[in-house]
């Protein structure tokens, strides 16, 4: 964009110069209309300048503890860890609350959290550290066992395409396969069955697309993703408690258990999330202290403590818009972009704002937000399922740094947004309430059997001695008791990271369709 603007101005200047050099004074009898005067090309707007003073940052930091404590009180989220970096210094680093409900062990700066999708900008930093020039982001991705439905796209898709979610894969492609227990190799291999939207012209957030690109980079280096991450970023940057493997998180003595909210408003550590299959996209575990070092590196263009860790130009490429992720809803609305592992936006002052959130429905919510021009960034880690706290703390902090006050109740807004996203995947049918006059089911033998699906694999339906049906899915079968709804329609309660409440199961002539698996019309299984 800057190049095109400069070229336009230069072209107008050349044209003006040429006109002035060749024009001769018009004779007195000549018509005035014979003289053409070209307008001067407008100058580009001035570059944005820093606006936040040290005193404003200090005031926002001084208020931060109260903000965190208030949001914990309002939501009940058990534990939070926060780091703030300004002018290459860690100006705030603190833990709040407990690692696990019912245990007195406190959260501190070195408590290890799962950070979910905040892994993406960490992983793009790793890839940037392996490259020698920005254009290497545009190299074709080659990974054995990974292909897409269109052979041409398979042959041309690049690291940048996959890190910016513009490959054409559907939204969250492969996540349901992971939920059913399939490993990384199975998921990456089966992405070839998914329909594609227009290549490089459409945005859809895909954990396994990004994972494929990262794994391809590691494979090209002859190593694993974990080892590449450690060698390229974690060890050189002194991120001593950071890993991409769930086993490292599980073995960390000072770790934050993941919590979900109960119907009565309390929180429980009921689930363990193993994100190894999508490790580059969501598998990092780390601490606020380690991420404060990563923030310093980001804001210092790849250097840390006077040492070059990541090339400045390959890192800068990650901060550039690659695709429109949020089209404006109206003439005055802002456009949102996605870069390489980053949400990219520009504020009213023209300043670049980089951010990313992470969310595990099974118990984690995180946020990182930076204003590079102000050399200011914050990271917020929580050990509770997403209710908006991590995002709201960051938004409130920047509000106070810039305006000296909160311009909105950010917790109310972010909580509503997460609730809306949670409801979006639920079935429009209330399977807990069968219709009046519902048709009876057939004998259980009409439904039992083994069914197959090229994408999801095998599904079995069995009946116990009383005729109660159970549906099983996945390589290590997950068992779901079926509840009758109407005629040949049943339902079961979904589980896992992508649970959407009750979903429908419809039996046909030798087929069974599972509603929540059918978003891409791949949810029908055929009897064997």
N, C-alpha and C positions, 0 to 999 in steps of 0.2 A: 504493500500500500504506500509506504513512504517513497519507494522508488518510482512508482507511477506518478505520484504527486510532483516529485522533483522533475521528472521528465516533462510533465505538462507545463510547468513554469518555465523550464529551460526552452522548450519549443516555442512558447509565446515570446520569450525574450529574443530568440534568434529571428523570429519573424519580424518583430519590431525593428531590430537592427538592420535587417535586409531592406525593409521598406524605407527607413530613413536614409540609407546609403544610396538607393537608386532613385529616390524621388527628386524632381527638380521643381523650382518655383513655378506655379501655374501663371500663365499670362493673364493680364488684367481682364481680358475678355472671356476667360474660361469660367465655366460654371463652378460654383463652390462644391457642387455634388460630385465633382470629379476627384476630389481629395478624400481619401478614406483614412480615418484615424482609428487605429486599433486600441482597444482598452488595455490598460496595464493589467497583467495577470495578478490576481490577489496573492498576497504572501501567505505562506502556510501559517497556521496558528502557532503561537509560541509553545514550546515544550512545557509540559506540566512541571511544577516545582513543588518541593516539599512544603507541607502546610502544618504539620503537627510538630509542636515544639517539645523539647525535653520536659518542660514543666507540665505540659498536657499529658504526656506519657506517664510521668510520675503520679499525677492525680488519678489517672485511670488504673494504674497498678495499685495505688493505695486503696481503691474501692473494690478491687477484684475479689478479695477474700469474702467480703460481705455479699457480693453477687453470687458467688459459688454456694455459699452457705444458705442463702435465701432460696436458690433454685433446688438445692438438695432437700430443703424443708418442704417446698411445695410439691415435689415429685416423689420423695422417698428414695431416690437413687442412692445406693449404699456408699459408693466411693468414686472419687474424682482426683485426677492429678493434672496439674497445669504448669506450663512453662511459657514465659514471655521473653522474647529476644528483641533488643533495640540497640542499634549502632554497634553490632557485633558483641554485645554483652548480654548475658542472661540476667535480666532484671527482676525476674520472679520465677520461683521454682518451688512448688509446694504440693503436698498431698492432703486430701480431706477424706474423712469417713473411714470405713473399714473395707478390708479386702473381701470378706465374706460375711454375710448376715449370720448372726449368732456367734461370731468369733471376734474377740477384741483386737486382733492384729490390725494395726492402722495402715492406711495407704500412705506411702511416702514417695519422694521423687524417683526412687529406684524400684518401685513396684512395677512388675511386668504386666502389661495389658495386651490383650489381643486388639489390634487396631482396625480389623476388617478392611474396608476399601481405602482407608488412608494408606494402605500398602501400595496403591497405584503410583502416587507421586514418589514414594520411596523407590519403587522398582524402576520408574523412568530415570531416576537419578543414577541407579546402578547401570542401566543401559547407556546413559550419556557418558558414564565413566569408562566404558569399553570402546567408545568411538573416537576417531581422530579428526573427524570433520562433520559438520551438521548434515551434509547431504547423505551421509551414511544411514541416517534415519530412513531414507527413501529406498533402501535396498530391498530387493525381493526376499520374502521370508520362505525358507525351505526347512521343513521339519517332517521327518518320516512319520507317517501315520496321521498327518493332518492335511485335509483338503476341504474345499468348499464345493457347493453344488455345481457352480459354473466353472468349467476347467480354465477358461480365460482368466477369471478372477483369481483362481488358485495360482496361476502362473505369474500373476502381476501384483498380488497383495504384498504390501511392505510392512516393515516394523511400525512406521508412522501410521499407516492405515489402521492397524490393529490396536495400537496404543491410544488412538483417538476415536475408536468405535465407529469407523466409517467403512467397514469392510462389506456391509450389507447384511451381516448376520442379524437375526431377530433379537429383540430386547432380551437380555439375560439368557442368551442361548446356552444350553447345556446345564444350567443350574439345577433343573429338576432331575437330570440324570445323576448329578452329584448327590442330591438329596436322597435318591433311592439307593445309594451306596456304590455306584459305579466309580471306578478309579479314573485318574487323569487320562491314561491311554485310551480307555473306552470312550470317554467323553470327547476327546479331540478327534478320534476316528469317526465318530458318529455325527459330528457337525456337518459333514458332507451331505446329510439327508435333509437339512433344513432349507427352506426357501430363502432366497436372498432378495433384499430390496436394492435399489440402484446403488452401484458401487461408487464410493467417494461422493455421493450426492445425498446420502441419508445417514442420520445418526441414530444408533441404538446401542445402549450400554451393554457390553458383553464381557463378563469376567473371563470366559474361556478363550475369547479371541485375543485379549491382551496376554493371557497365560501362554497361548501358542507362540506369540511373538517373543516373549521373554525366554521361553524354553528353547526356541530356535537360536537366539543369541548365545545362550549358554552352550548349546550343542556345537555351534560353530567355534567356540573357544575350547572345546574338548573337555568340558567340566559340567558340574551340576549347577542348578540355579542357586542353591544355598551356598555352594562354595564360591561361585562367581560373586554373589552379593557380599560375602564376607571379605573376599580378596579385594574387591573393587571399592567398597564403601564402608562396611561396618568396622573392619579392623583399621584401615587408614584414618577414619574419622573418630576412632575411639568410642564407637557405639558398642560397648562391651556386653550389654545385656539384650542385644537385638538378634533375632533369628527369623528364618522363614519356615521353620519346621515346627509342627505342633508338639512334637516330643520335647523340644527345648522349653516351650511354654509350660508343659505339664510337669517338667522336672525343676522348674524355677522355684526355689523355696519362698521367695517373696513375690507371689503372683496374685492377681486380682481374679477371683472366680467370676464367672459370668452369671448374671441374674435376670430373671423374668418377673413381670408383675403379676400378682395373683388377683383374682376377681375382687378381693376385699381391700386392694390397694397396697398390701404388703409385698415384699420382694423375696424370692427364693432362688438359691443356686441349684437349679434342677437339671441343667443340661451342660454338656461339654461339646463345644463346636470344634470339629477337626476340619480345617480348610486346606489340607495339604494338596488336594486335587487341583485347587486354583491358587496355589501358593503365591505366585507373583501378583495376583489381583487382590487377594484378601488374606494371605497367610502370615503376614509379619506380626510378630509380638515384640514389644519394646517398652521403654520407659520414657517418662517425661524428660528425664535428664539426657538420655540418648537423643531424643528428638530435638532437644534444645541445641545440640551440636549440629544436627542435620539442618535445623532452621538457620543457624549461623552460616553454614556452608551455602545454603540456598541464597541467602541475602548477600553473601560476599562473593557471589558469582563463581562458586566452586572452590574457594580457598577456605582453609580453617587453620587457625593458629599460625599463619604465615606460610602454610604449605598448600600447594596446588593438589587437590584431591580429584577433581573432575574438570575437564576442559571447559573454559568459560563459554565457548561458542556452542558446543554440543548440549550443554546444560541450558543455555538461553533458548535453544530451539524448543525445549519442552514447555516454555512459557508463552509460546506464540499460538494464536488461534489456528486450529486445523479444520474445524467444522462447526457449523452453527448447531448448537445443542438445544437452544431455547429460542425459537423465533419470537419476535415481538408480538404481543397480543393486540397492539394498536399503534397508531402513529407516534405516540409519545412514550411507548414502552421501550425498555432496553432489550437488546439482543444478548443472549448468553452464548458463549463459545466453549469448546473443549479443546485443549491442547494435547500434550503428550503426557497423560496421567494427571492432568490438572484441569479444573474448571477455571476458565479465563474470562475476566470481565473488566470493564473500564468504568470508573465512577464519574460523577459530574465534573470533577476537576481534570478528567482525562488520565487519571492515574491507573496503572495496571493493578488489578486485585486478583490474586491467586488463592484458590481454596479447594478443599476436598473434605467430604464427610465420609465416615465409615459407619456401617450399621450391621450388626448381626441381630436378627430377631430372637436368637437364642441367648442374647445377653451382653451386647457391647454397643457403644455409640461413641464416636470420636470426631474431631474436627481439627483441621489446620487452616489458618487464614493468614495471608501475608500481603502487605503493601510494600513491594520492593523499593519504591522511590523513597519511602519513609524509613527504610531499613527496620521495619517493625513487623513482628509476627507472633502468633500465639498458637499453641497446640493444647487441646483439651481432650483428655482420655477419661472415659467412664466405664464402670463395670455393670451397667444396666442396659436392658433392651431399649431401643430408641424411643424416647419420649420428648426429644428436642433439646435436652440440657446442653450437650456439647456444642451444638450450633449456636444456641442462645447465649451461652457464656461468651463465645467469640464475638458475636454480633454486638452484644452489650458492651464489651470491652472497647471495640473500635468506635462505637457510638460515643462513649465517654471520652475517648482519646481525641476525637475530632470535634465534638460538639459540647462536651462538658455535661451531657445529660443523655438519658435514654430517649430516643425518638419514638419508640414503640415498646410494647410488652413482647419482647422477642420470644420468651418461653411460650406464651400463649400462641403466637403465630407458628413457631416451629413445631410445637406439639400438634396443632391442628393439621399441619402439612403431613407429618408422619402418620397421623390417624387416617387422613384421606388416602395416602398410599396403601395403608394396610387394608382399607375397605375395598380398594379398587380391584383386587384379585378375587374377591369373594363371589360366590355364585349368586345370581339374582333369585334363585329358588331357595326357599326356606325349607330344607329337607326335614327339619325337626317338626314340621306341621304338615302331615299328609293331607291331601285334598279331601273334602267331604265326598263320600261315595267312592273312595279309592278302590281300584280293581285289585283283587287278590293276586298274590304271586302264584306261580306254578309250583309243582313239586320241586324240591331242591335239586333233584337229579337233572332237571332241565338246564341248570346253570353250572353245575360242577364240571371241571375239566381243565385242560391246559391250553392256554392261548398264547400266541406269539405276536411280536411286533418288531419290525426291523430297527426301530429307533430305541425303544425302551426295553426290549428283551422279553423275557417270559413273564406271564401272569398266570397264576393258578387260582381256582376257586374250589374250595373243599366244603364239606358239610359234616357237622358232628352228628351224634346219634339222634339228636332232637331236630335235625334239619337246619340248624343255624349255620349260615354261610360265612366263610372267611375268605377274603381276597389277599393274595400274597404277591409282592412285587420286589424286584431287585435281585442282585447276585447273592446276597445273604438275606433271604427274603424277609421283608417287613410285612407283618401280618395286620390286616385291617378287618375287624368284624363288620359285616354288612347289616344295615338296617333297612327294612322294606319301606318303600315310599308309595309307589303306585304301579300296579301291573308288573312289568319287567324292569322297573326302575328301583334301584336301591341307592344307598349312600353310605359313606364312611367319613370319619374325622381324619383330616390330613395331619401329618406331623412333619417335623423338621424345619429347617431354615425358611423354606418357602411354603409353609402351611397356610392354607386359605380357609380354614374352617371346614364345614361339611361340603363334600363334593358328590356329584351324581355318578352312578354307574348304571348304564343302560345296556341290557342284554338284547341282542337281535338274533337273527338266524345264523348261528355259528359265530357270532361276534360279540364283543363287549367293548363299549366305549366308556373311557374314564374322563369325566368332564374337565378336570383341572389339568390334565395332560394333553388336552386337545386344542390349545391355543393356536398351534400351527397346523391343525388338522392331521396330527400324527398320533392321536390318542385312541385309535381303534385297534383292538387286538383280535386276531383270527384264530379260531379253534384248530388245534392240531389233530 
